Amino acid sequence: MTKADIVNEISKSTGIDKQTVLASVESFMNIVKGSLAENENVYLRGFGSFIVKKRAQKTARNISKNTTIIIPEHNIPSFKPAKTFLNEVK
């Protein structure tokens, strides 16, 4: 399902025009991205949590040059579904 499909489904079920729904969906995604960029988790009860995970520093190998490089610690976004969400999908 794409973002356009989501907008169409919301528009059909609520009767709100597609432009307004698209603006709402875009705004939601921008707020989630902004919060995660500021290391703030987003919790949606009954759906799941968008969280920031910290990856530790590690040593990797460049096989072509046969050298080691150090990858510094960094943050990555992650999604953890709620238990009710998991039960519906199963």
Steps between C-alpha positions, in 0.01 A plus 500: 500500500638840402445844649251575218305185587488603866376847404229347276382262775483775764320728258241232418435404862478854639362698207779758526653616171831344397702822519414550866575136582831518311599813694416323828698188410800709388482704820490182712806358325692828537421516872616140552822562303568823689444336837729210418766742372491667844533160675138507618300178471143503366247272675166414336292292742354190334721541190866515600799717576745678274821492699862604460754223555866566564747281314831455677836568342636200312793393289436398139722371223551636151560174315626654176776699675544252787475774762290556809282802552318621807132577465406755768193460718187638337122511535252316280120523488300191589136395532374277780140382447254483789385160627144555372642588157713183499203285596292640212773430247555142623 
